[in-house]
């Protein structure tokens, strides 16, 4: 409902149970994952070098480079910087 209300034109997953985050071993938000056409994970890392208060512009450079390489059929650089953000607040198991 939210995706429709906001006009999302891309696949969207609301992970209320946190099962998807656990399956992908997500550590923080944001944590970016990019898959190729064969659904192989080709990138997991940061969006770019910007951080709140760092005065570095938000460019999406790291993720964009991975997307461009994937679309061009080239290997994604294996030197991927881990995402840095807020840790995921895991729900307690009932």
Phi and psi in degrees as GROMACS dihedral restraints (atoms count N, CA, C in turn):
[ dihedral_restraints ]
;  ai    aj    ak    al  type     phi  dphi    fc
    3     4     5     6     1   -63.2    20    10
    4     5     6     7     1   -44.4    20    10
    6     7     8     9     1   -60.4    20    10
    7     8     9    10     1   -41.2    20    10
    9    10    11    12     1   -66.6    20    10
   10    11    12    13     1   -44.0    20    10
   12    13    14    15     1   -61.8    20    10
   13    14    15    16     1   -37.2    20    10
   15    16    17    18     1   -87.2    20    10
   16    17    18    19     1    -3.1    20    10
   18    19    20    21     1    74.7    20    10
   19    20    21    22     1    29.0    20    10
   21    22    23    24     1   -62.0    20    10
   22    23    24    25     1   134.7    20    10
   24    25    26    27     1  -112.7    20    10
   25    26    27    28     1    22.0    20    10
   27    28    29    30     1  -134.8    20    10
   28    29    30    31     1   159.4    20    10
   30    31    32    33     1   -60.1    20    10
   31    32    33    34     1   140.2    20    10
   33    34    35    36     1  -137.3    20    10
   34    35    36    37     1   135.0    20    10
   36    37    38    39     1  -121.7    20    10
   37    38    39    40     1   118.8    20    10
   39    40    41    42     1   -94.5    20    10
   40    41    42    43     1   116.7    20    10
   42    43    44    45     1  -102.8    20    10
   43    44    45    46     1    62.4    20    10
   45    46    47    48     1   -59.6    20    10
   46    47    48    49     1   -30.2    20    10
   48    49    50    51     1   -84.0    20    10
   49    50    51    52     1   -14.3    20    10
   51    52    53    54     1    68.8    20    10
   52    53    54    55     1    11.7    20    10
   54    55    56    57     1   -64.2    20    10
   55    56    57    58     1   -40.0    20    10
   57    58    59    60     1   -66.8    20    10
   58    59    60    61     1   -45.6    20    10
   60    61    62    63     1   -58.4    20    10
   61    62    63    64     1   -41.6    20    10
   63    64    65    66     1   -67.1    20    10
   64    65    66    67     1   -41.6    20    10
   66    67    68    69     1   -62.1    20    10
   67    68    69    70     1   -35.4    20    10
   69    70    71    72     1   -94.0    20    10
   70    71    72    73     1     3.9    20    10
   72    73    74    75     1    56.1    20    10
   73    74    75    76     1    41.2    20    10
   75    76    77    78     1   -62.2    20    10
   76    77    78    79     1   142.9    20    10
   78    79    80    81     1  -114.6    20    10
   79    80    81    82     1   -30.4    20    10
   81    82    83    84     1  -151.9    20    10
   82    83    84    85     1   173.9    20    10
   84    85    86    87     1  -120.9    20    10
   85    86    87    88     1   132.4    20    10
   87    88    89    90     1   -83.0    20    10
   88    89    90    91     1   151.2    20    10
   90    91    92    93     1  -134.4    20    10
   91    92    93    94     1   115.5    20    10
   93    94    95    96     1   -98.9    20    10
   94    95    96    97     1   132.7    20    10
   96    97    98    99     1  -124.1    20    10
   97    98    99   100     1   133.7    20    10
   99   100   101   102     1  -127.1    20    10
  100   101   102   103     1   130.2    20    10
  102   103   104   105     1  -115.8    20    10
  103   104   105   106     1   146.6    20    10
  105   106   107   108     1   -84.5    20    10
  106   107   108   109     1  -176.2    20    10
  108   109   110   111     1   -64.6    20    10
  109   110   111   112     1   -20.3    20    10
  111   112   113   114     1   -92.8    20    10
  112   113   114   115     1    11.6    20    10
  114   115   116   117     1    63.5    20    10
  115   116   117   118     1    29.1    20    10
  117   118   119   120     1   -91.1    20    10
  118   119   120   121     1   137.9    20    10
  120   121   122   123     1   -69.9    20    10
  121   122   123   124     1   119.5    20    10
  123   124   125   126     1  -112.5    20    10
  124   125   126   127     1   -16.0    20    10
  126   127   128   129     1  -150.4    20    10
  127   128   129   130     1   134.0    20    10
  129   130   131   132     1  -142.3    20    10
  130   131   132   133     1   115.9    20    10
  132   133   134   135     1   177.7    20    10
  133   134   135   136     1  -159.2    20    10
  135   136   137   138     1   -80.9    20    10
  136   137   138   139     1   162.3    20    10
  138   139   140   141     1   -73.5    20    10
  139   140   141   142     1   -49.3    20    10
  141   142   143   144     1  -167.6    20    10
  142   143   144   145     1  -170.8    20    10
  144   145   146   147     1   -84.4    20    10
  145   146   147   148     1    -2.2    20    10
  147   148   149   150     1   -69.8    20    10
  148   149   150   151     1   147.7    20    10
  150   151   152   153     1  -143.5    20    10
  151   152   153   154     1   152.4    20    10
  153   154   155   156     1   -55.5    20    10
  154   155   156   157     1   128.3    20    10
  156   157   158   159     1    79.6    20    10
  157   158   159   160     1     4.0    20    10
  159   160   161   162     1   -87.4    20    10
  160   161   162   163     1   -11.7    20    10
  162   163   164   165     1    63.3    20    10
  163   164   165   166     1    12.8    20    10
  165   166   167   168     1   -90.1    20    10
  166   167   168   169     1   133.5    20    10
  168   169   170   171     1   -68.0    20    10
  169   170   171   172     1   149.8    20    10
  171   172   173   174     1   -79.9    20    10
  172   173   174   175     1   114.7    20    10
  174   175   176   177     1  -120.2    20    10
  175   176   177   178     1   -24.9    20    10
  177   178   179   180     1    71.3    20    10
  178   179   180   181     1    17.5    20    10
  180   181   182   183     1   -53.4    20    10
  181   182   183   184     1   -47.8    20    10
  183   184   185   186     1   -66.3    20    10
  184   185   186   187     1   -48.5    20    10
  186   187   188   189     1   -66.9    20    10
  187   188   189   190     1   -40.0    20    10
  189   190   191   192     1   -60.8    20    10
  190   191   192   193     1   -42.0    20    10
  192   193   194   195     1   -62.1    20    10
  193   194   195   196     1   -39.5    20    10
  195   196   197   198     1   -67.4    20    10
  196   197   198   199     1   -41.8    20    10
  198   199   200   201     1   -63.0    20    10
  199   200   201   202     1   -47.4    20    10
  201   202   203   204     1   -60.3    20    10
  202   203   204   205     1   -43.9    20    10
  204   205   206   207     1   -62.6    20    10
  205   206   207   208     1   -44.1    20    10
  207   208   209   210     1   -62.1    20    10
  208   209   210   211     1   -45.6    20    10
  210   211   212   213     1   -65.6    20    10
  211   212   213   214     1   -29.0    20    10
  213   214   215   216     1   -85.3    20    10
  214   215   216   217     1    -0.9    20    10
  216   217   218   219     1    74.6    20    10
  217   218   219   220     1    19.8    20    10
  219   220   221   222     1  -102.1    20    10
  220   221   222   223     1   157.7    20    10
  222   223   224   225     1   -68.8    20    10
  223   224   225   226     1   145.2    20    10
  225   226   227   228     1   -82.1    20    10
  226   227   228   229     1   138.0    20    10
  228   229   230   231     1   -52.1    20    10
  229   230   231   232     1   128.1    20    10
  231   232   233   234     1   -77.9    20    10
  232   233   234   235     1   -10.0    20    10
  234   235   236   237     1   -85.2    20    10
  235   236   237   238     1    82.3    20    10
  237   238   239   240     1  -106.3    20    10
  238   239   240   241     1   128.1    20    10
  240   241   242   243     1   -82.8    20    10
  241   242   243   244     1   132.7    20    10
  243   244   245   246     1   -64.4    20    10
  244   245   246   247     1   148.2    20    10
  246   247   248   249     1   -65.7    20    10
  247   248   249   250     1   146.4    20    10
  249   250   251   252     1  -125.1    20    10
  250   251   252   253     1   125.7    20    10
  252   253   254   255     1  -172.0    20    10
  253   254   255   256     1  -160.2    20    10
  255   256   257   258     1   -75.8    20    10
  256   257   258   259     1   136.0    20    10
  258   259   260   261     1   -65.6    20    10
  259   260   261   262     1   149.9    20    10
  261   262   263   264     1   -73.4    20    10
  262   263   264   265     1   132.2    20    10
  264   265   266   267     1   -89.5    20    10
  265   266   267   268     1    97.9    20    10
  267   268   269   270     1   -72.3    20    10
  268   269   270   271     1   138.0    20    10
  270   271   272   273     1   -72.3    20    10
  271   272   273   274     1   147.2    20    10
  273   274   275   276     1   -76.9    20    10
  274   275   276   277     1   143.1    20    10
  276   277   278   279     1   -75.4    20    10
  277   278   279   280     1   134.8    20    10
